[in-house]
Amino acid sequence: MRRIAVLDAPSNLGLRPPTETSVPGCAKAPGALRDKHLLTRLDARDAGCLTPPRYDPGDWRPGDGVAHALQIHSYSVRLAERIGAIVDAGEFPLVLGGDCSILLGSALAMRRLGEEVGGRIGLVFVDGHSDFRHPGNAPYVGAAAGEDLALVTGRGQTELAGIEGRRPYFRDTDVVVLGIREHDEYRLDLQAAGFATRPATAVRAEGARRTAQWARERLADCAGYWVHIDVDVLDPAVMPAVDAPEPGGIALTELELLLTGLVNTPDCLGMELTVFDPDHDPDGRHAAELVTTLVTGLAPLLPPKRPTRAPRVPSPRTASEKRTAA
């Protein structure tokens, strides 16, 4: 059984600033989840924190390419090295983002691994949005967190889509997209490219457990797969603490079942969690619920609980034993 190793990747480089004078709050997510005893409840090894470069969009303007591109590039290379080391140690990496741009580091790690083992690595992309904006279908690009799926499948500027000349990190047919909304702007582009896609309505109709099995079957020819979870796949009624809440998402119990079905196999090489924003969770309630969801969903990876023994109570001595002792 692989032990979970929790690695913080608190980067918000892939998001636009909420206001002109503020920065996105998702960089605080790893700390908020740790504060709710995530590592203890998962019996996980603390794999530390990979500190990101400074968030500073400067004078970026539409048409300049992806904001923070050079910083995201360098961070992705470092993140890939950390993830690769965890996998090489026989552990299961759980990467706590941060925004969805951390997928680039995970994707690079998986592409390196695929080349080492002589096989392709797949991706299960669980997200409320397709994140498939790229120069071929949009007037301009800007925030990497809205373009991460396009970038990891080879679409976009080379600094991000072709790090180390490994473009693409995932083939289109090796990606399963789950949880996007029916009206997603790029859903037809995904279909045309050959992505296996099941929107949130279909996940609910078919059932989360069966959807996980369906995803695994689609990736049966791969040497393994990575799981990306953006918590905005959840409905805002249960998870409003995200940067772009979108009605029509799945429930916490459905995410638990989906996770259980995806991680309950050695083929699942690791996963990341993104876009939880503690700035929208002042009392920590949603962080606590998210931790419980993760612990329940990742249960197949947890060591079995040892049965607790009742304390031994000495049996009362008989009258004859007492006389003998006296």
Secondary structure, DSSP 8 states (H G I E B T S, - for coil): ---EEEEEE---TTS--SSTT---GGGGHHHHHHHTTHHHHHT-EEEEE--------TT--TTS-STTHHHHHHHHHHHHHHHHHHHHTT-EEEEEESSGGGHHHHHHHHHHHHHHHTS-EEEEEE-SS-----TTTSS----GGGTHHHHHTT-S-HHHHTGGG---SS-GGGEEEES--TT-TTHHHHHHHT-EEE-HHHHHHH-HHHHHHHHHHHTTTSSEEEEEEEGGGB-TTT---SSS--SS-B-HHHHHHHHHHHHSSTTEEEEEEE---GGG-TTSHHHHHHHHHHHHHTGGGS----------------HHHHHHH-
